[in-house]
Amino acid sequence: MKLNQIEPNRFVIQAMDIWTNKWMLLTSGDFGRKHFNTMTVGWGSFGVMWSKPFVQVVVRPTRFTYQFMNQYDTFTLCAFPDAYREALMHLGAVSGRNTDKIAEAGLTPVAAQKVQAPAFAEAELILECRKMYWDDFRPWNFLDPEIEIHYPKKDYHRVYIGEVLAVYGKKVYLRQE
């Protein structure tokens, strides 16, 4: 899919919709070494932190992608057309520890432009990011007691804040002036 390079200050997104309804693939690792993993994510945020455009994602320590996020400095987030919903469901439900779940889902990893982590040829939006910060959720800091229902196994997420280094997407993600 042919994508436009989008300056981060011209990038527009319906954040609630993309996280809740479309989902994205979070991928970390090294494309050149063929050492990477991906997972479907539906929780996160976009904004500005420390005067830099950022995306925030969360990963449970039980997920295979967690080790890649800890080992590598970069990651990508990719959004897809609705036709890839089944592939995203598969990539969110199957671990990459013992199977090539990316091939099973029918997606094509490709080299990103500015980071080691791969992107996907079928994506309609690619964000290339470098980690700036991480921390672990601490249950004693939850102010809403309902949050705890998301953690029956006490496998609290690690949060990563990544600087958005590059954005490539369809024109729908480009703010028109």
C-alpha atoms as one frame of an Amber mdcrd trajectory, in Angstrom:
protein
   0.000   0.000   0.000   1.407   3.411  -0.956   1.615   5.648   2.108   2.364
   9.338   2.482   5.045  10.578   4.843   3.266  12.726   7.423   4.997  15.248
   9.655   4.042  14.464  13.274   2.488  17.941  13.730   0.156  17.206  10.763
  -0.793  13.716  11.946  -4.465  13.361  12.902  -6.173  10.372  14.399  -9.420
   9.491  16.088  -7.655   8.066  19.127 -10.643   6.549  20.912 -11.785   4.861
  17.707  -8.425   3.431  16.675  -7.670   1.945  20.107 -11.177   0.664  20.787
 -12.440  -0.392  17.372  -9.556  -0.796  14.925  -6.679  -1.939  17.140  -3.064
  -1.839  16.005  -0.010  -4.071  15.853   2.838  -3.274  18.224   6.085  -4.716
  16.875   9.539  -4.655  18.429  12.842  -6.242  17.533  15.300  -6.135  14.652
  13.974  -6.692  11.136  17.483  -7.157   9.676  18.259  -9.979  12.107  14.758
 -11.484  11.683  14.381 -11.257  15.464  11.079  -9.567  16.288   7.574 -10.186
  17.501   4.238  -8.452  17.207   1.012  -8.301  19.165  -2.358  -6.662  18.773
  -2.911  -3.698  21.101  -6.113  -1.908  21.962  -4.980   0.318  24.833  -2.743
   3.362  24.535  -2.542   7.079  23.940  -1.073   9.754  21.686   0.118  13.215
  22.601   3.058  15.454  23.405   5.462  14.768  26.258   8.739  16.506  26.970
   8.015  18.659  23.889   8.044  15.578  21.638   5.225  13.740  19.873   4.636
  10.434  21.636   2.639   7.240  21.709   2.104   5.279  24.897   1.544   1.513
  24.813   1.221  -1.133  27.507   2.422  -4.748  27.499   1.845  -7.455  30.102
   4.959  -9.328  31.276   3.337 -12.600  30.189   3.341 -11.576  26.522   6.191
 -12.734  24.255   6.489  -9.197  22.838   7.407  -7.967  26.340  10.966  -9.348
  26.057  11.426  -7.603  22.697  10.139  -4.292  24.084  12.644  -4.573  26.921
  15.566  -5.627  24.718  15.164  -3.173  21.826  15.002   0.625  21.809  12.495
   0.952  18.973   9.046  -0.243  18.015   6.377   0.347  15.415   2.622   0.708
  15.633   0.643  -0.203  12.529  -3.051   0.222  11.761  -4.791  -1.753   9.037
  -7.878  -1.582   6.836 -10.913  -3.461   8.147 -10.172  -6.369   5.798  -7.333
  -7.395   8.163  -9.487  -7.701  11.286  -9.173 -11.517  11.361  -5.377 -11.250
  11.089  -5.286  -8.810  14.018  -7.498 -11.121  16.065  -5.123 -14.014  15.337
  -2.042 -11.968  16.235  -3.643 -10.953  19.532  -4.640 -14.490  20.495  -1.639
 -16.595  19.428   1.844 -16.393  20.926   4.875 -16.058  18.675   7.003 -18.130
  21.076   6.491 -21.412  19.242   4.904 -20.515  15.924   5.284 -18.051  13.057
   2.021 -16.304  13.811   2.800 -13.455  11.397   2.990 -15.866   8.439  -0.148
 -17.641   9.690  -1.952 -14.267   9.704  -0.859 -13.599   6.116   0.968 -10.341
   6.820   4.244  -9.176   5.285   6.905  -7.640   7.558   8.940  -4.918   5.836
  11.861  -2.748   6.884  10.903   0.494   8.577  12.580   3.704   7.461  14.044
   5.008  10.752  13.919   2.158  13.278  15.078  -1.456  13.505  11.617  -2.809
  14.259   9.644  -3.868  11.188   6.429  -2.432   9.821   3.886  -4.254   7.624
   3.279  -3.884   3.886  -0.493  -4.129   4.383  -0.674  -1.292   6.948  -2.545
   1.928   6.243  -0.710   3.728   9.058   2.815   3.209  10.395   4.310   4.990
  13.399   8.033   4.474  13.953   8.990   5.079  17.577  11.960   5.135  19.949
  11.393   4.388  23.621  11.821   7.400  25.931  10.454   5.998  29.192   8.976
   2.916  30.821   7.445   2.052  34.150   5.358  -0.719  35.664   1.775  -0.234
  36.775   1.583  -0.330  40.548  -1.796  -1.533  41.823  -1.534   0.540  44.997
  -1.706   3.628  42.769  -5.022   2.633  41.128  -7.544   5.263  42.190 -10.490
   3.505  40.554 -11.048   0.098  42.202 -12.597  -1.235  38.972  -9.174  -1.179
  37.291  -8.165  -4.245  39.295 -10.735  -6.420  37.455  -8.421  -6.289  34.417
  -5.723  -8.102  36.416  -7.063 -11.372  37.850  -3.570 -12.890  37.404  -1.824
  -9.815  38.893   0.149  -9.472  35.629   0.262  -5.692  35.643   1.252  -3.944
  32.420   4.510  -2.210  31.726   3.913   1.168  30.115   6.243   2.441  27.389
   6.329   5.997  26.095   7.888   6.241  22.656   8.862   9.313  20.717   7.206
   9.280  17.290  10.128   9.569  14.854   8.170   9.047  11.639   4.583   8.669
  10.475   3.465   7.129   7.177  -0.186   6.824   6.315  -3.118   7.258   4.011
  -4.350  10.808   3.472  -7.090  10.308   6.066  -4.318  10.603   8.700  -2.982
  13.866   7.233  -4.397  17.164   8.550  -5.470  19.235   5.576  -4.557  22.913
   5.684
